[in-house]
Amino acid sequence: MSLIARGSTSSGLYPTSAEGPIVGRYHILGCLSTTADGVAYHAIDVADSMPVELRVLTSHREDSARRRELFARYRLLSLASSPSIRPLLACEEHAVPPLLAIAFPRATPLTEYDATTQTFDARLRLARSLVAALLQAHRVGLVHGGIQPSAIQVTQQGYASLDFTGWGLTLEEQQSADAARDLTATIAIVRWLLDSDLSVLPQLAEYLTDFERSHAPSEFAVVELLAALDGNAIPTAETDFSKTGEVSIELFAPPDGMHPARELAPDKTAEVPIAPMAGSGAESLLANLPDATHHQPVFGNAAAGDGGLLNAGETYVIDTWSSQAPVASRHRTAEITVGTTLGRYQIESRLGEGGMGVVYKAIDQSSGQVVALKVLHPTLVGRGNSLKRFRKEARMLAAVNNPLVTNLYEANEDQGLHFLAMEFIDGIDLKKVLGRLNRLPESLALKVVADVARALADAHEKGIVHRDIKPENILVLDGEALLAEDLAATSDPTQTLVLEPTQFPERLKIKLSDFGIARQVNQSESLAATQAGAILGTPYYMAPEQCQGKGEIVPPTDIYALGCTLFELLAGRPPFLAEDAMKIASMHCFEAPPALRKINPEVSEQTQRLVERCLAKKPADRFADAAHFLTELDQLRGSESRNFQLHPVLPRHDPGQLFRADFSWDLQSTAAELWPLVSNTERLNRAMGLPSVVYRTEHDPERGTRKFGSFRLAGMTISWEEHPFEWVEGRRMGILREFTQGPFKWFLSTVELTPLPEGGTRLDHRIRIEPRNFIGWAVANMEVKWKGQGNLDRVYRRIDQTLLDRPSGRDLADPFESPQPLSRTSLKRLEDRAQLLIARGVRREVADLLEKFLREASAQEVAKIRPLTLANRLDLDPSELTEALLHAAAEGLVTLHWDVLCPTCRVPSDACDTLREIEKHNRCEACNLNFELDLASSVELVFRVHPEIRAADTGMYCIGGPEHSPHVAAQVRLEAGERMELQLALEEGEYLIRTPQMRQQVKLRVRAVGPGRSAVEFSPTMDDRRELQLRAVNQLLELSNASAATIVVRVERTIARGDVVTAAQASSLALFRELFPQEMLAPGQLMSVQTITILAAAIDNLDELFATLGDAGTFGVIERHYQLLDQAARRHRGTIVKFAPDAVIASFADPAGALRAAIDTLGTLRHEASQRAEELGKPPIPTRLKIALHRGPALVTTLQGRLDYFGTTERSAAILAQRAAAGDLLVTDALSGDAALADVVAEHQLEVELTSPGVKLDRISIVERLQLPSNSSLEQDR
């Protein structure tokens, strides 16, 4: 580990003694740098005595997206072969912590390269090696992301050396990394290297200018740039560039043991335009057709895999086409066969061929994932717009990224062969299914077409048109198995099956393939194209505008093909039949389609009208796009996506017997300001004068967890079942209650916030009630219209005014209720006890603010005082206010309590008055979850005003509202089979989409750039390995419930709660242990703490001290050391948990606090020794204290009447301290990568030296010895 400031490097710290630490087979010599990913060391591989750069990944959880991305990069790096790429020598992904070794950089940074002193040959060699490295990395799908002069090393031989591991990239660099950015940065560096020679190299200058002007430089441009550099080289005695366009093999030959050298520069190939078809009459219908597509369906057994860096959840376009880049290629002479490698993909078999190229089944060698590899025919690379169209369609595929589409993983080029790596589908095409079943039942056909439309909707929104919708391009997952089941169900295998609507519609899943892959076609037996240079499209499904070549190809073009496909699914044949393609094209343009119900009378009239509209001759008469079509189709199916505005869904009722109340306010505050307050139904209900509620929970095996509530209202007992709240953060929330007792059948309340154009927000509050009888009508009118409207008006306007009056700093005004005056006795008692806080050392300002809060806050607020939340509200230091509250508890101002937090919903599942009452295992009824407590995350310290001061309202007025789950951005309740589209405004970050009713959960990454919509379908068999991506701020998320039960879906932030004082943090405070020694676990109870920082201190050679100073003198030394450690621990939020004459153990919740305490203690001892030496006129006596810091998990128990820690973390720290030398301050690698510790080291200018623990300790391989500077001003710092 390293405590060098993050992003900086260390020099001169390479001790070469044999005592240096050993990690695996590596002997650590010194630390190089600390980054956000971990620590890099200079090391020696003891197996071959070779220097390496050893990197220890310490800063990311095992399941973090960044960690997965890094190791996916490393797998790709192992496939890249270029001497200018720093090779990966070893990668130990499952080591603890994970390690990787790369070649040690025997080179200097490009920033120190003086181009003016180098010959043209030297600068050209450097430029060419840089571009060659880029080409080889991009060839296997690996991008750099941070190319700049400081990231490029220059070897002693004058070649470039690049690190492609992605180590230490900033978040912005990670998110923006792509091949185009790599190339743009590289071109700028090449121009800088060769700038003085461009005046005599006009061809090269022209190339560079073209590349710099290009908005989307391509990988093909990298090849061309390399050829340009090579072709403009001046022959020398060292290098032979006599053949233009050919790179010297010696220059780029990889070292022994690596992949054989490949030719890196292409030949120049002139563009050969494809001649358009000539003809007249009907033939002119097919002239100059727009792009279309056709290829053989892909099917087989898909292998599971994470996809490496380029996976199904994220699409990366490794290269994009630039129309300004010159066209060139060098074709492979060998035929592509089984075992051939293209990029990082190894060919397994040939699947099919079309006019534009061949489709192969291949294996991604970096991950083992099966892909479909579509390879463009080499002969088409220089012909017309073939390559341009191929690249253009790759960009379209990247933009789609839909779970119902066979998505693009990568578009790349290898030795002149251009290919697309696509999702490999385990299924057969819908055409084959129709061949077995003849036609589909109407409900199933509509479901299939609805899924296709859903796949198209996002593409149409981006202006992308598929252009070849047809059954062959709709793949049915597990189609062979479905057909086999139905084949087994019939006694006659030759009999044509016609499925019943109830047979397997739920199981049928489709993927839309060949999305936008333009392919040239001509006639074949099936009228599908195979030969390049003929027609574009598949005649059976081509829209009139495609056939005529007139007008734009727009989304309604896809709607026409979708209508043809739906017609065929229902009729068993396309709408137009003929043996001649020209005749079919003419029919599309001029003839009306046959009536669908005449072919299949079972089709409904509504569906026939839908098909007829799709097949309208004019695009304007069809549906505008897939979303428009889908809305109509879902209404026809009775399964349209519900708008969130319609939630919660009302029970069945008579609209004429419905009580309605709609209230509206135009408020001056923003929706973001209002949401935390108006969504706080716990506070709102009490402020409106509603009574508290008695809740109970039942677990129903079929319906899951159910909540019931009751209270007395208007002299009656009212009981109800409370359905889950539904909300979208900052916009809308609603709650439905169905009554089992009382004057109502059900009650619905919704609140909606809408920003106003002129500023401010409109708040709409709607209430719907179905009264049970005339008493219900009377109660509804009295409680809602007479009382409720006035109360709501008072509370909402008070909230708005409080927000407007709120100062930028401290906030004491309660936004819900006016302060209630205390009695004289209570007020005097409050003032007197507040003065005792000042006597205890609490700052007067803090004491005064706390007193005012306890006096003026509402009875609900003082019932649960959370220190960090209150500190933020009062603009106070959190540590200072926490200690003030501890003093207040000791003086009778507040009482101390503990909340048990559910690890899933993060809501209190239990409350205890003492730690002794807390049990190791707990249960959250809301989540139906049993969990084991962790004192570092599951138990929270809270306070309550003392009953002698004033009464606190501990009643529950509402549970399950947004205020209880601030990490939940959205929560919706979906009935079985229901779909919903949610408009969200998620910020960048990591999220989970999950439901408590199922174990599966889907990870969601929101980034600055990404798709605007995505979909998740929840079912018992759902695959939750897929990771979704969405762009930040505005998203559309479609949620579907394919299960048989009602579910509640949540979109949750994954960040840990930072607004709680946990039991582990409290028990690490010396003040807490001093004031509340009775707060301990039950005898024999062992609780876990996930992470705790331990400071172990020992006195060196205690026996010698006794012999020299005697008992009294030694006791004085030990006592002084203990006093200094205790004082330092208290200053930095720690506490001493164990004390013995030769050792002290202290715990800290904050690692930086532990290091500061150690520095303070050693600094003070050294300062005191210097003072004594100066008084005596003798050299100072070195301190005997030695300290070790370590971090890890521990067990907490009660020993000898106090909380104590037990486990390997404490034991390892104690052993390390005992074995250290006098004056040592040792820090283990368990604390590596901690930015706060690195900042402390930099702040105090500590010297860092690597050493070995000297003994085998669990999870400790490297130890850093920190040395205080000789001119330390630590005394002044304190």
GINOR-V247449 format. One record per helix or strand. SS is the DSSP state (h for helix, s for strand). FROM is the first residue (numbers start at 1). TO is the last residue. If there is no record, write none. Layout:
BEGIN
SS FROM TO
SS FROM TO
END
This chain:
BEGIN
s 9 9
s 22 23
s 26 34
s 38 45
s 50 57
h 65 77
s 85 85
s 88 92
s 98 103
s 107 109
h 110 112
h 115 117
h 120 139
h 149 151
s 152 155
s 160 162
h 171 176
h 179 200
h 202 213
h 219 231
h 249 252
s 267 268
h 281 286
s 311 311
s 314 314
s 328 329
s 341 342
s 345 353
s 357 364
s 370 376
h 378 380
h 386 400
s 405 405
s 408 414
s 417 423
s 427 429
h 430 437
h 442 461
h 471 473
s 474 477
h 479 488
s 510 512
s 520 521
s 535 536
h 539 541
h 544 548
h 555 571
h 581 590
h 596 599
h 605 614
h 619 621
h 626 637
s 642 643
h 644 646
h 655 657
s 659 667
h 671 678
h 681 687
s 693 700
s 704 713
s 716 722
s 726 728
s 732 741
s 744 755
s 761 771
h 774 805
h 824 839
h 844 856
h 861 863
s 865 865
h 867 874
h 878 890
s 894 901
s 908 912
h 915 917
s 921 924
s 929 932
s 934 934
s 939 945
s 956 956
h 962 964
s 968 974
s 979 984
s 989 995
s 1001 1007
s 1013 1018
s 1027 1031
s 1035 1041
s 1047 1053
s 1062 1062
h 1063 1067
h 1070 1075
s 1087 1099
h 1102 1131
s 1134 1140
s 1143 1148
h 1151 1176
s 1185 1199
s 1202 1206
h 1208 1219
s 1225 1228
h 1229 1231
h 1235 1244
s 1247 1251
s 1257 1257
s 1260 1260
s 1263 1267
h 1274 1277
END
